[in-house]
Amino acid sequence: MSQTPRWVMDIESLARGLPVLLVEGNEDVTLLGHFLLQLVPDWQQRLYLAAAGSKDHVVSGVAVHRPAWVGIVDRDEWSEADVDTALRRTPRLHVLPRFCVESYLCDPEELWDALPVIQRARVDNNPQEIGRASCRERV
């Protein structure tokens, strides 16, 4: 059995017995916290939302260290096969369909007309693929 990392014990201590929702970083906590507030105003009394520090930490936190926790990660560069494998191994892990959470702040349809033809081709001429493209590719 693997030793529990300090970051897991810290989150567990801060959660004070609440169910834990693990995300990658502080920006994810801010954004998801905002959306939760719109849906469930008292969500902070029902759930502890924590940044694990990385995608690998979210996956290991939910898969290995605390299987009762729930994790949300960005798709990043994962292929469909990678996503399927991760979800089979870790049912309480949820993979967002876009490359990064920040891509949800853009409407692909609104960006489409501003893109040059060559950039549109990089996403198979499909506006919905803009959010799935790598942030490093800078579509």
Secondary structure, 3 states (H helix, E strand, C coil): CCCCCHHHHHHHHHHCCCCEEEECCHHHHHHHHHHHHHHCCCHHHCCEEEECCCHHHHHHHHHHHCCCCEEEECCCCCCHHHHHHHHHHCCCEEECCCCCHHHHHCCHHHHHCCCCHHHHHHCCCCHHHHHHCCCCCCC
